[in-house]
């Protein structure tokens, strides 16, 4: 594709504002619908476009739900987050997944801090039950990519740390079902004992992962299109390919003592009991959040 054609596609796509569409996530436990930008806040457009691009490219198909932070099995109100979007689910069993796991291919980060001062440039809704935010790498508010989490309770303490809700799950029944499943600690199998990304993996019978089978758009404005978000993301990815390659080399050198299938850089969310701790578990290569 010529550069001029790509620019034309980007300009065409950016003329449409991708607001208020509903995505359906089909899992092996049940479906749940995610309403993007329920308040039609234009500040959330980078986060909305980020999600739309991943969905349009099919990158959430057959991915694992890897963290179900359930601090008290008898009290759902005490649950923290459900995280997904960071890893493919091949093979979908707890015995094989750690050996074959690979990260979702990431697009450029969603930018919420244009002036680079380390703070989100706008005020948004709070991280309360049912809202959805991107996982972040350490304290970098511009580090969100594919991995996201669903808040299970009042996590408003995350607001000041750069976690920006951009969507909402209005019917949480499937999410609550997933949270009621058994969870297993696979961090040892990944060669990183205690790694928050893999210590609370929800499973169904026969130790099978909970996975997203596919994501579809079930409701959208007439102007909705995948074209703009995808073209913009791919263009930015192409322009930044040289620096990304250098970053990958640096990461692999730091992770040389970890099995190749496990060298996945991650993103995370701090413990609610120690919100100052941003857990820089940079041993992996895609994205993450936290649990329990």
N, C-alpha and C positions, 0 to 999 in steps of 0.2 A: 504494500500500500504506500502510495507516495505521501510525502509530508504534507503537501497541499490538500490532498483528499482527507487525510487524518484531521487537519485543522478545520476543514469544512464540516466534518462530522461532529467535532467537538463543539463548534459554534452552533450548529443545528441543535445538538443535545442540550446545551446550556440555556437555550431559549425556553425550555420547559422546566418548571419547578416541580420536583418529585415530592409532593406532599400528600399526606393523609392516605396513603395506600396501605392495604392490609396484606400481609404475607402469611401463608399457612405452612407451618412446619409439621411434616408428617413423620412421626417416629414409630418405633416398634412397640410403644406403650400406648400411644394415642396421639391425637393432633392438638396443636395449639396455634392460635392466631396472634400475630404481632401487628399492632397498628403503629406505623411509623409516623413520627411527628404529630401526635394526636392534637396538639394545640396550635398547629400551623405556625410554628416559630421559625422565621427565616434564618435565624442564627444556627439552627440545627442542620442546615442543608448539607454541610460537609459530612456529617455523621450519617444522614439519610442516604446520600449518594454512595457513601462507602458500603453500606449494607446492600443497597440496590445493585451495585456492581458485583459484589460477591454472589448474590443470588442469580443475577443475569448470566454470570459465567459458570453457574452450576457448581461452585466450589464448596458449598455446604452439603452437597449430595453425599450420602454415606459417610457422614462424619460422626465422631463420638461425643456424647455428653460425658465430660470427664470429671466434673466436680459437683458434688451435692452436699453442701455444708449444712449438716443437720446436727446442731449442738445438743439437742435433747429430743430423742425419738418420741417421747410422750407429749411434747409440747410444740406443735407446728409453729406457733407464734414466735418461737425462739430460733427458727431457722434463719440462715444468713443469705446465701446465694446459691444459684444453680448456674454453672458455667459450661459453655460449649463453643464450638466454632474454631477450635485450634488444631484439631487432629483428625485425620482420616481414620475410619474404623476398620481397616484391614489388618489382620483378621479380627472378626468381631467377638472373639472369646478372650477371657482374661489370661489364658495360658499362652496364646499366640500373639496377642496385640502388642505387648511390650517388645517383642522381637522384631515386629514388622511395622510398628507405628511410624507414620511420617506426618509432617506438619502440613496443614492447608497452605497452598501456595499463596503467599501474601501479596497484596497490593500496597501501594504507598500509604503511609500513615494518614489518618484523618486529622486535619489541622483545626484546632480550636483556639490556638494561641498564635495569632498572626504576627504580633509584635515581639514575640520571643522573650517576654519577661517572666515566663514560667507559670503564668496564671491564665485561666480560661478568660477569653475576652468579653464574655456576656454572662448574664444570670439565666438560669434555666430552672426547670422543675426539679424537685428533690428526689433522691434515691429512696423511694418508698415502695411498699409491696406492689409488685406487678410491673414496675418500671424496668427498663433495659438500658444498660450502659456498656461501653467497650472496656475490656480489661486493658491495663496500662503496664508499661515496663518501668518499674521504680516510680520516681516522682515526675516523669516526663509526660505532661498532659497531651502532647502531640504524638504519643507512641501507640495509640490504638489502631489495630488492624482488623483481623478476622475474628478474634476471640471476644466473646461478649458474655455478660451474665445477666440473669434475671434476679432482681431483688425479691427476697421472700418475706421481708419484714421492713420495719422502719430503719433504714440504713442512711439516714440523713447526715450522719457523721462523715460519710464519704464525699459529700458535696464539695467541701473545702479542699479536697485533695485532687480535684480535677476529673472525677468520674461524672460524666455528663449524661443524664438520661435523655435518650432520643426516641424512645418507643415505649409501648405499653402492652402488656398482656392483660386483657380485660377479663378473660375467663381462665382462672388459674387451676382448673380441675385436673388437667393432665400434668401440670407442673407439680401439684400436690401428690399425684399418684407416683411420679418419679421419685419425689422426696421420701415416699413411704417404702421404697425398695431397700433391699440390703445394699451396703456399700463395702467395698474392699480396698485395702491399701496395696497398690501396685508399685509404690515408689522403690522398693527393693528390687523388683523385677526390671525397673528402668535404670538401675544402677545409681540411684540417688535417694537413699533412705530419708524419709521425712519430707521430700519435695511436695509442696502443697498442691501441685498440679495433679498428682496421682494418688493422694492418700485417701480420698473419699470418692472412688469411682462407683457410680450406681450400676447394679447388675440385675438382670432378670434371671429366670430359671436357666440351669445348665451353665451358669457363669458367663452369660452372654452380655455384651455391652448394650447400653441404651444408646440407640443411634438415630440420627436424622436421616431418613430415607431420601427425602427430597423437599424442596421449598418451592412453592408456587405463589403467584399473585392472584388473590381471590377478589380483590376490590381495589379500584384505582380511579383517579380522575381521568377524564377523556384525554388529557394532554400527557399522561404518563408514558414514559419510554425508557427502556434500558440503555438506549444508544448513548446519550450524553454521559451518564455516570461511568459506563464501561470505557468509552473512548477516552475520556479525561484521565481515568485511572491508568489505562494502558500507556497513554502518552507520557504521563508523569513517571511511570515505571521505566519506560524506555529511556527517558532523559536522565534518570538516576541510576541506570544500570551499572555504570562504571564504579560509582561510589558504593553501590550495593555489593558488588563483587569484592571490593576491598574489605568491606565490613564482614562478609562471609568468611574470607580467608582469616581475618583476625579472630573471629569466633571459633573456627575450627581448630586453630592452634591452641586456644585456651581449653578446648574440650577434647584434646587428643587422648585422654585417659578414659573417655566414656565411649561405650559402643556407638558405632556410627548411627545406628537406627534410633539411638536415644539422644543424640546431640541436638536437642531442640531448644533454642532460646525461648524464654517464656515471658509472659506478662502476668501480673498478679494483682490482688486486692488485699490490703492489710487486714490483719486480725482485728475484729471489733474491740477486743480487749487490749490491744496494743497498737493503736492507730498510727503511732509514730514510726512503727516498723514497716517499711515498704518492701521487705523481703526480696533483695536483689538476687534471686536464685537464677542467675544467668547461665544455666548449664544446658539450655535447650534451644530449639531453633524454630519457633513460630509464634505461639502466644499462649497466655494462660491467665488464670485468675486464682482465687484461693478459696479454701473451704475449711470448715471446722475450726 
